[in-house]
């Protein structure tokens, strides 16, 4: 089995639009449904999940100019195992994050080798 690092993202502008245009009660309902659906997906794929990940929050960027606060699209990470990169990617077709948030995406990266 090979390992794959998965990053979930939602464009920051989409989150801002949702926070601005959807009332708090509806947002809570949507989040509760997402968490139930996400847990159902996690249970169905438990054999492939090596690390359930964590939510990703506020970001500090460090570069040659120092430290700054930034916003990015990154939302969550997972570490999974699969026979191939294609099989790992196929695992996420129909994932609640992608179905329930139209602008969301998942990036599946080979995590087996050093170098490019």
For each residue, the residues with C-beta under 8 A, 3 or more apart:
1: 81 82 83
2: 81 82 83 84 85 88 110 112
3: 50 79 80 81 111 112
4: 79 80 81 82 85 88 108 109 110 111
5: 77 78 79 108 109 111
6: 53 77 78 79 80 88 92 106 107 108 109
7: 74 76 77 106 107 109
8: 74 75 76 77 78 97 104 105 106
9: 72 73 74 75 104 105 106 107
10: 14 15 73 75 101 103 104 105
11: 14 15 73 103
12: 15 16 71 72 73
13: 16 17
14: 10 11 17 18 101 103 104
15: 10 11 12 18 19
16: 12 13 19 20
17: 13 14 20 21
18: 14 15 21 22 27
19: 15 16 22 27
20: 16 17
21: 17 18
22: 18 19 26 27 30
23: 26 27
24: 27 28
25: 28 29
26: 22 23 29 30
27: 18 19 22 23 24 30 31
28: 24 25 31 32
29: 25 26 32 33
30: 22 26 27 33 34 100
31: 27 28 34 35
32: 28 29 35 36
33: 29 30 36 37 100
34: 30 31 37 38 96 97 100 101
35: 31 32 38 39
36: 32 33 39 40
37: 33 34 40 41 96 100
38: 34 35 41 42 96 97
39: 35 36 42 43
40: 36 37 43 44 96
41: 37 38 44 45 95 96
42: 38 39 45 46 49 52
43: 39 40 46
44: 40 41
45: 41 42 48 49 80 91
46: 42 43 49
47:
48: 45 80 81 82 91
49: 42 45 46 52 78 79 80
50: 3 79 80 81
51: 77 78 79
52: 42 49 78
53: 6 76 77 78 79
54: 76 77
55: 75 76
56: 59 74 75 76 77
57:
58: 69
59: 56 69 70 71 72 74
60: 67 68 69 70
61: 67 68 69 70
62: 66 67
63: 66 68
64:
65: 68
66: 62 63
67: 60 61 62
68: 60 61 63 65
69: 58 59 60 61
70: 59 60 61
71: 12 59
72: 9 12 59
73: 9 10 11 12
74: 7 8 9 56 59 77
75: 8 9 10 55 56 97 104
76: 7 8 53 54 55 56 97
77: 5 6 7 8 51 53 54 56 74
78: 5 6 8 49 51 52 53
79: 3 4 5 6 49 50 51 53 111
80: 3 4 6 45 48 49 50 88 91
81: 1 2 3 4 48 50 88
82: 1 2 4 48 85 87 88 91
83: 1 2 87
84: 2 87 88
85: 2 4 82 88 89 108 110
86: 89 90
87: 82 83 84 90 91
88: 2 4 6 80 81 82 84 85 91 92 108
89: 85 86 92 93 108
90: 86 87 93
91: 45 48 80 82 87 88 95
92: 6 88 89 95 98 106 108
93: 89 90 98
94: 98 99
95: 41 91 92 98 99 106
96: 34 37 38 40 41 99 100
97: 8 34 38 75 76 100 101 104 106
98: 92 93 94 95 101 104 105 106
99: 94 95 96
100: 30 33 34 37 96 97 104
101: 10 14 34 97 98 104
102:
103: 10 11 14
104: 8 9 10 14 75 97 98 100 101
105: 8 9 10 98
106: 6 7 8 9 92 95 97 98
107: 6 7 9
108: 4 5 6 85 88 89 92
109: 4 5 6 7
110: 2 4 85 113
111: 3 4 5 79
112: 2 3
113: 110
114:
115:
116:
